[in-house]
Every structure is written in structure tokens, then in C-alpha cells.
Amino acid sequence: MRARPGDELVAESGSTALIMHVLGSDGHPPYIVKWMSGGNIAMVDPDQYARVIPASHQPYRSRDFWTAHT
């Protein structure tokens, strides 16, 4: 799994977060994320069922959230 700041992380549970920082080398976890459901910030090491949605493939609602909550 590789990500960049601004990408979305979708957890196995369906929860979605915006990736703010990538702490691992070459885009690998762990990530600092902001969860969309409540705005909480956390460090996560996603499991094998999570997926990353690149910023270029995100709907506008995510970009609006990112702008409004940073």
C-alpha cells in the first residue's frame, strides 16, 4: 500500500479518512489521517483490507472536506 498526503484511506469498516502525512518510506504506512466522520486525527497502520484512493480519483466532497478542516 502506498499513499500521498491528500489521498483517501478507506478502512475495512467503510470509514473514510484523508491522509495528512505519510510516515513510512516510499509512501508506505503508517499514516497520519483525519477521519471524515468526526474529524479526529490518528496515526494508523492499515490492514490488508484497507485501500487508498488517490486524490485524482476522489469526488469533490473529499476535497471540500480537506479544505474546510485543515
Biopython code that builds the backbone (N, CA, C, O; Angstrom):
import numpy as np
from Bio.PDB.StructureBuilder import StructureBuilder

atoms = [
    (1, "MET", "N", (0.852, -1.171, 0.000)),
    (1, "MET", "CA", (0.000, 0.000, 0.000)),
    (1, "MET", "C", (0.898, 1.234, 0.000)),
    (1, "MET", "O", (1.830, 1.349, 0.796)),
    (2, "ARG", "N", (0.591, 2.149, -0.913)),
    (2, "ARG", "CA", (1.333, 3.405, -0.997)),
    (2, "ARG", "C", (0.348, 4.560, -1.068)),
    (2, "ARG", "O", (-0.719, 4.448, -1.673)),
    (3, "ALA", "N", (0.714, 5.658, -0.451)),
    (3, "ALA", "CA", (-0.178, 6.820, -0.425)),
    (3, "ALA", "C", (0.636, 8.104, -0.415)),
    (3, "ALA", "O", (1.846, 8.112, -0.192)),
    (4, "ARG", "N", (-0.080, 9.178, -0.664)),
    (4, "ARG", "CA", (0.477, 10.532, -0.578)),
    (4, "ARG", "C", (-0.491, 11.382, 0.242)),
    (4, "ARG", "O", (-1.675, 11.057, 0.322)),
    (5, "PRO", "N", (-0.012, 12.454, 0.845)),
    (5, "PRO", "CA", (-0.940, 13.365, 1.513)),
    (5, "PRO", "C", (-2.008, 13.838, 0.531)),
    (5, "PRO", "O", (-1.709, 14.192, -0.610)),
    (6, "GLY", "N", (-3.259, 13.837, 0.994)),
    (6, "GLY", "CA", (-4.384, 14.230, 0.151)),
    (6, "GLY", "C", (-5.167, 13.042, -0.384)),
    (6, "GLY", "O", (-6.310, 13.192, -0.815)),
    (7, "ASP", "N", (-4.550, 11.845, -0.357)),
    (7, "ASP", "CA", (-5.269, 10.636, -0.755)),
    (7, "ASP", "C", (-6.270, 10.274, 0.333)),
    (7, "ASP", "O", (-6.166, 10.745, 1.465)),
    (8, "GLU", "N", (-7.238, 9.438, -0.017)),
    (8, "GLU", "CA", (-8.202, 8.931, 0.962)),
    (8, "GLU", "C", (-7.829, 7.519, 1.370)),
    (8, "GLU", "O", (-7.327, 6.735, 0.564)),
    (9, "LEU", "N", (-8.080, 7.207, 2.626)),
    (9, "LEU", "CA", (-7.925, 5.854, 3.141)),
    (9, "LEU", "C", (-9.314, 5.341, 3.480)),
    (9, "LEU", "O", (-10.052, 5.983, 4.228)),
    (10, "VAL", "N", (-9.672, 4.190, 2.935)),
    (10, "VAL", "CA", (-10.954, 3.562, 3.237)),
    (10, "VAL", "C", (-10.656, 2.297, 4.032)),
    (10, "VAL", "O", (-10.029, 1.366, 3.527)),
    (11, "ALA", "N", (-11.113, 2.274, 5.281)),
    (11, "ALA", "CA", (-10.885, 1.136, 6.165)),
    (11, "ALA", "C", (-11.843, 0.000, 5.832)),
    (11, "ALA", "O", (-12.841, 0.197, 5.138)),
    (12, "GLU", "N", (-11.531, -1.180, 6.329)),
    (12, "GLU", "CA", (-12.384, -2.353, 6.115)),
    (12, "GLU", "C", (-13.815, -2.087, 6.566)),
    (12, "GLU", "O", (-14.762, -2.588, 5.959)),
    (13, "SER", "N", (-13.975, -1.304, 7.624)),
    (13, "SER", "CA", (-15.299, -0.996, 8.160)),
    (13, "SER", "C", (-16.103, -0.052, 7.264)),
    (13, "SER", "O", (-17.309, 0.118, 7.446)),
    (14, "GLY", "N", (-15.412, 0.561, 6.289)),
    (14, "GLY", "CA", (-16.066, 1.528, 5.416)),
    (14, "GLY", "C", (-15.800, 2.965, 5.829)),
    (14, "GLY", "O", (-16.146, 3.891, 5.095)),
    (15, "SER", "N", (-15.195, 3.166, 6.987)),
    (15, "SER", "CA", (-14.836, 4.514, 7.423)),
    (15, "SER", "C", (-13.797, 5.096, 6.478)),
    (15, "SER", "O", (-12.930, 4.385, 5.970)),
    (16, "THR", "N", (-13.901, 6.398, 6.253)),
    (16, "THR", "CA", (-13.006, 7.069, 5.317)),
    (16, "THR", "C", (-12.244, 8.168, 6.027)),
    (16, "THR", "O", (-12.789, 8.882, 6.869)),
    (17, "ALA", "N", (-10.967, 8.292, 5.670)),
    (17, "ALA", "CA", (-10.117, 9.326, 6.248)),
    (17, "ALA", "C", (-9.273, 9.951, 5.156)),
    (17, "ALA", "O", (-9.000, 9.327, 4.130)),
    (18, "LEU", "N", (-8.867, 11.172, 5.381)),
    (18, "LEU", "CA", (-7.938, 11.842, 4.488)),
    (18, "LEU", "C", (-6.531, 11.691, 5.050)),
    (18, "LEU", "O", (-6.299, 11.928, 6.235)),
    (19, "ILE", "N", (-5.614, 11.303, 4.211)),
    (19, "ILE", "CA", (-4.229, 11.114, 4.640)),
    (19, "ILE", "C", (-3.551, 12.472, 4.676)),
    (19, "ILE", "O", (-3.473, 13.171, 3.666)),
    (20, "MET", "N", (-3.063, 12.833, 5.853)),
    (20, "MET", "CA", (-2.419, 14.129, 6.049)),
    (20, "MET", "C", (-0.906, 14.024, 5.936)),
    (20, "MET", "O", (-0.262, 14.906, 5.367)),
    (21, "HIS", "N", (-0.329, 12.942, 6.478)),
    (21, "HIS", "CA", (1.124, 12.735, 6.461)),
    (21, "HIS", "C", (1.415, 11.261, 6.243)),
    (21, "HIS", "O", (0.681, 10.395, 6.719)),
    (22, "VAL", "N", (2.479, 10.989, 5.530)),
    (22, "VAL", "CA", (2.942, 9.618, 5.319)),
    (22, "VAL", "C", (4.242, 9.473, 6.095)),
    (22, "VAL", "O", (5.216, 10.174, 5.820)),
    (23, "LEU", "N", (4.260, 8.562, 7.068)),
    (23, "LEU", "CA", (5.428, 8.417, 7.933)),
    (23, "LEU", "C", (6.398, 7.338, 7.460)),
    (23, "LEU", "O", (7.583, 7.379, 7.789)),
    (24, "GLY", "N", (5.902, 6.380, 6.694)),
    (24, "GLY", "CA", (6.759, 5.314, 6.198)),
    (24, "GLY", "C", (7.543, 5.767, 4.978)),
    (24, "GLY", "O", (7.270, 6.822, 4.407)),
    (25, "SER", "N", (8.510, 4.967, 4.591)),
    (25, "SER", "CA", (9.302, 5.314, 3.420)),
    (25, "SER", "C", (8.556, 4.954, 2.139)),
    (25, "SER", "O", (7.808, 3.977, 2.103)),
    (26, "ASP", "N", (8.759, 5.730, 1.111)),
    (26, "ASP", "CA", (8.210, 5.481, -0.213)),
    (26, "ASP", "C", (6.684, 5.323, -0.225)),
    (26, "ASP", "O", (6.148, 4.511, -0.980)),
    (27, "GLY", "N", (5.984, 6.104, 0.617)),
    (27, "GLY", "CA", (4.525, 6.101, 0.618)),
    (27, "GLY", "C", (3.865, 5.012, 1.438)),
    (27, "GLY", "O", (2.640, 4.889, 1.435)),
    (28, "HIS", "N", (4.661, 4.220, 2.141)),
    (28, "HIS", "CA", (4.113, 3.126, 2.940)),
    (28, "HIS", "C", (3.661, 3.613, 4.319)),
    (28, "HIS", "O", (4.122, 4.654, 4.787)),
    (29, "PRO", "N", (2.748, 2.859, 4.982)),
    (29, "PRO", "CA", (2.283, 3.221, 6.318)),
    (29, "PRO", "C", (3.427, 3.208, 7.322)),
    (29, "PRO", "O", (4.492, 2.649, 7.060)),
    (30, "PRO", "N", (3.194, 3.829, 8.472)),
    (30, "PRO", "CA", (1.936, 4.375, 8.978)),
    (30, "PRO", "C", (1.620, 5.754, 8.390)),
    (30, "PRO", "O", (2.474, 6.443, 7.833)),
    (31, "TYR", "N", (0.338, 6.115, 8.550)),
    (31, "TYR", "CA", (-0.162, 7.394, 8.059)),
    (31, "TYR", "C", (-0.794, 8.183, 9.201)),
    (31, "TYR", "O", (-1.351, 7.608, 10.136)),
    (32, "ILE", "N", (-0.700, 9.493, 9.111)),
    (32, "ILE", "CA", (-1.485, 10.382, 9.973)),
    (32, "ILE", "C", (-2.714, 10.750, 9.152)),
    (32, "ILE", "O", (-2.595, 11.290, 8.052)),
    (33, "VAL", "N", (-3.892, 10.458, 9.689)),
    (33, "VAL", "CA", (-5.134, 10.677, 8.953)),
    (33, "VAL", "C", (-6.109, 11.524, 9.756)),
    (33, "VAL", "O", (-6.005, 11.637, 10.977)),
    (34, "LYS", "N", (-7.056, 12.112, 9.043)),
    (34, "LYS", "CA", (-8.183, 12.823, 9.661)),
    (34, "LYS", "C", (-9.444, 12.103, 9.217)),
    (34, "LYS", "O", (-9.776, 12.091, 8.032)),
    (35, "TRP", "N", (-10.149, 11.499, 10.178)),
    (35, "TRP", "CA", (-11.358, 10.729, 9.862)),
    (35, "TRP", "C", (-12.486, 11.671, 9.487)),
    (35, "TRP", "O", (-12.718, 12.670, 10.167)),
    (36, "MET", "N", (-13.186, 11.360, 8.412)),
    (36, "MET", "CA", (-14.268, 12.211, 7.918)),
    (36, "MET", "C", (-15.470, 12.229, 8.855)),
    (36, "MET", "O", (-16.164, 13.242, 8.952)),
    (37, "SER", "N", (-15.723, 11.126, 9.542)),
    (37, "SER", "CA", (-16.923, 11.030, 10.365)),
    (37, "SER", "C", (-16.917, 11.966, 11.570)),
    (37, "SER", "O", (-17.979, 12.394, 12.022)),
    (38, "GLY", "N", (-15.758, 12.284, 12.087)),
    (38, "GLY", "CA", (-15.744, 13.137, 13.269)),
    (38, "GLY", "C", (-14.622, 14.145, 13.291)),
    (38, "GLY", "O", (-14.566, 15.000, 14.175)),
    (39, "GLY", "N", (-13.723, 14.052, 12.319)),
    (39, "GLY", "CA", (-12.605, 14.987, 12.269)),
    (39, "GLY", "C", (-11.460, 14.622, 13.183)),
    (39, "GLY", "O", (-10.510, 15.393, 13.322)),
    (40, "ASN", "N", (-11.532, 13.447, 13.816)),
    (40, "ASN", "CA", (-10.442, 13.024, 14.700)),
    (40, "ASN", "C", (-9.190, 12.742, 13.886)),
    (40, "ASN", "O", (-9.265, 12.262, 12.755)),
    (41, "ILE", "N", (-8.038, 13.046, 14.473)),
    (41, "ILE", "CA", (-6.757, 12.788, 13.834)),
    (41, "ILE", "C", (-6.105, 11.616, 14.542)),
    (41, "ILE", "O", (-6.112, 11.540, 15.770)),
    (42, "ALA", "N", (-5.536, 10.696, 13.757)),
    (42, "ALA", "CA", (-4.928, 9.493, 14.335)),
    (42, "ALA", "C", (-3.794, 9.000, 13.454)),
    (42, "ALA", "O", (-3.728, 9.304, 12.263)),
    (43, "MET", "N", (-2.897, 8.227, 14.071)),
    (43, "MET", "CA", (-1.883, 7.514, 13.310)),
    (43, "MET", "C", (-2.416, 6.109, 13.086)),
    (43, "MET", "O", (-2.840, 5.445, 14.032)),
    (44, "VAL", "N", (-2.395, 5.649, 11.831)),
    (44, "VAL", "CA", (-2.924, 4.325, 11.519)),
    (44, "VAL", "C", (-1.914, 3.531, 10.709)),
    (44, "VAL", "O", (-1.121, 4.078, 9.942)),
    (45, "ASP", "N", (-1.973, 2.230, 10.906)),
    (45, "ASP", "CA", (-1.220, 1.273, 10.102)),
    (45, "ASP", "C", (-2.280, 0.343, 9.518)),
    (45, "ASP", "O", (-2.618, -0.669, 10.132)),
    (46, "PRO", "N", (-2.806, 0.672, 8.344)),
    (46, "PRO", "CA", (-3.960, -0.038, 7.788)),
    (46, "PRO", "C", (-3.697, -1.529, 7.586)),
    (46, "PRO", "O", (-2.573, -1.948, 7.313)),
    (47, "ASP", "N", (-4.763, -2.319, 7.728)),
    (47, "ASP", "CA", (-4.639, -3.759, 7.495)),
    (47, "ASP", "C", (-4.775, -4.060, 6.002)),
    (47, "ASP", "O", (-4.938, -3.156, 5.182)),
    (48, "GLN", "N", (-4.706, -5.313, 5.680)),
    (48, "GLN", "CA", (-4.710, -5.733, 4.272)),
    (48, "GLN", "C", (-6.024, -5.460, 3.554)),
    (48, "GLN", "O", (-6.070, -5.513, 2.325)),
    (49, "TYR", "N", (-7.089, -5.169, 4.286)),
    (49, "TYR", "CA", (-8.394, -4.943, 3.668)),
    (49, "TYR", "C", (-8.677, -3.469, 3.407)),
    (49, "TYR", "O", (-9.664, -3.139, 2.750)),
    (50, "ALA", "N", (-7.829, -2.582, 3.909)),
    (50, "ALA", "CA", (-7.990, -1.151, 3.651)),
    (50, "ALA", "C", (-7.502, -0.841, 2.244)),
    (50, "ALA", "O", (-6.724, -1.598, 1.662)),
    (51, "ARG", "N", (-7.966, 0.282, 1.703)),
    (51, "ARG", "CA", (-7.485, 0.687, 0.387)),
    (51, "ARG", "C", (-7.270, 2.198, 0.353)),
    (51, "ARG", "O", (-7.879, 2.957, 1.106)),
    (52, "VAL", "N", (-6.387, 2.598, -0.541)),
    (52, "VAL", "CA", (-6.081, 4.017, -0.743)),
    (52, "VAL", "C", (-6.712, 4.451, -2.053)),
    (52, "VAL", "O", (-6.578, 3.780, -3.076)),
    (53, "ILE", "N", (-7.403, 5.583, -2.007)),
    (53, "ILE", "CA", (-7.968, 6.176, -3.218)),
    (53, "ILE", "C", (-7.142, 7.429, -3.507)),
    (53, "ILE", "O", (-7.155, 8.378, -2.722)),
    (54, "PRO", "N", (-6.430, 7.433, -4.625)),
    (54, "PRO", "CA", (-5.599, 8.600, -4.956)),
    (54, "PRO", "C", (-6.434, 9.879, -5.044)),
    (54, "PRO", "O", (-7.610, 9.840, -5.407)),
    (55, "ALA", "N", (-5.823, 10.992, -4.714)),
    (55, "ALA", "CA", (-6.521, 12.278, -4.732)),
    (55, "ALA", "C", (-7.138, 12.567, -6.092)),
    (55, "ALA", "O", (-8.197, 13.189, -6.171)),
    (56, "SER", "N", (-6.490, 12.126, -7.160)),
    (56, "SER", "CA", (-7.013, 12.392, -8.502)),
    (56, "SER", "C", (-8.302, 11.624, -8.800)),
    (56, "SER", "O", (-8.990, 11.943, -9.770)),
    (57, "HIS", "N", (-8.642, 10.621, -7.990)),
    (57, "HIS", "CA", (-9.855, 9.830, -8.199)),
    (57, "HIS", "C", (-10.950, 10.116, -7.171)),
    (57, "HIS", "O", (-11.972, 9.431, -7.148)),
    (58, "GLN", "N", (-10.744, 11.107, -6.335)),
    (58, "GLN", "CA", (-11.708, 11.398, -5.280)),
    (58, "GLN", "C", (-12.824, 12.303, -5.784)),
    (58, "GLN", "O", (-12.602, 13.170, -6.628)),
    (59, "PRO", "N", (-14.019, 12.092, -5.258)),
    (59, "PRO", "CA", (-15.101, 13.022, -5.580)),
    (59, "PRO", "C", (-14.837, 14.376, -4.922)),
    (59, "PRO", "O", (-14.058, 14.465, -3.973)),
    (60, "TYR", "N", (-15.471, 15.405, -5.416)),
    (60, "TYR", "CA", (-15.239, 16.756, -4.906)),
    (60, "TYR", "C", (-15.560, 16.904, -3.433)),
    (60, "TYR", "O", (-14.982, 17.770, -2.776)),
    (61, "ARG", "N", (-16.458, 16.095, -2.884)),
    (61, "ARG", "CA", (-16.808, 16.220, -1.467)),
    (61, "ARG", "C", (-15.584, 16.046, -0.587)),
    (61, "ARG", "O", (-15.475, 16.709, 0.444)),
    (62, "SER", "N", (-14.668, 15.179, -0.963)),
    (62, "SER", "CA", (-13.471, 14.944, -0.171)),
    (62, "SER", "C", (-12.556, 16.144, -0.215)),
    (62, "SER", "O", (-12.000, 16.545, 0.808)),
    (63, "ARG", "N", (-12.396, 16.715, -1.378)),
    (63, "ARG", "CA", (-11.537, 17.890, -1.485)),
    (63, "ARG", "C", (-12.124, 19.050, -0.688)),
    (63, "ARG", "O", (-11.387, 19.805, -0.054)),
    (64, "ASP", "N", (-13.454, 19.194, -0.720)),
    (64, "ASP", "CA", (-14.103, 20.237, 0.072)),
    (64, "ASP", "C", (-13.880, 20.008, 1.550)),
    (64, "ASP", "O", (-13.635, 20.959, 2.292)),
    (65, "PHE", "N", (-13.962, 18.754, 1.996)),
    (65, "PHE", "CA", (-13.718, 18.423, 3.403)),
    (65, "PHE", "C", (-12.303, 18.783, 3.788)),
    (65, "PHE", "O", (-12.071, 19.367, 4.847)),
    (66, "TRP", "N", (-11.355, 18.438, 2.935)),
    (66, "TRP", "CA", (-9.942, 18.694, 3.217)),
    (66, "TRP", "C", (-9.727, 20.198, 3.406)),
    (66, "TRP", "O", (-9.065, 20.610, 4.358)),
    (67, "THR", "N", (-10.270, 21.005, 2.525)),
    (67, "THR", "CA", (-10.099, 22.449, 2.582)),
    (67, "THR", "C", (-10.757, 23.033, 3.825)),
    (67, "THR", "O", (-10.195, 23.921, 4.466)),
    (68, "ALA", "N", (-11.935, 22.545, 4.164)),
    (68, "ALA", "CA", (-12.692, 23.111, 5.281)),
    (68, "ALA", "C", (-12.161, 22.678, 6.638)),
    (68, "ALA", "O", (-12.446, 23.336, 7.639)),
    (69, "HIS", "N", (-11.396, 21.589, 6.705)),
    (69, "HIS", "CA", (-10.988, 21.058, 8.005)),
    (69, "HIS", "C", (-9.488, 21.038, 8.233)),
    (69, "HIS", "O", (-9.013, 20.289, 9.086)),
    (70, "THR", "N", (-8.739, 21.828, 7.508)),
    (70, "THR", "CA", (-7.303, 21.879, 7.746)),
    (70, "THR", "C", (-6.924, 23.195, 8.344)),
    (70, "THR", "O", (-5.748, 23.432, 8.619)),
]
sb = StructureBuilder()
sb.init_structure("model")
sb.init_model(0)
sb.init_chain("A")
sb.init_seg("    ")
for serial, (resi, resn, name, xyz) in enumerate(atoms, 1):
    if name == "N":
        sb.init_residue(resn, " ", resi, " ")
    sb.init_atom(name, np.array(xyz, "f"), 0.0, 1.0, " ", f" {name:<3s}", serial, name[0])
structure = sb.get_structure()
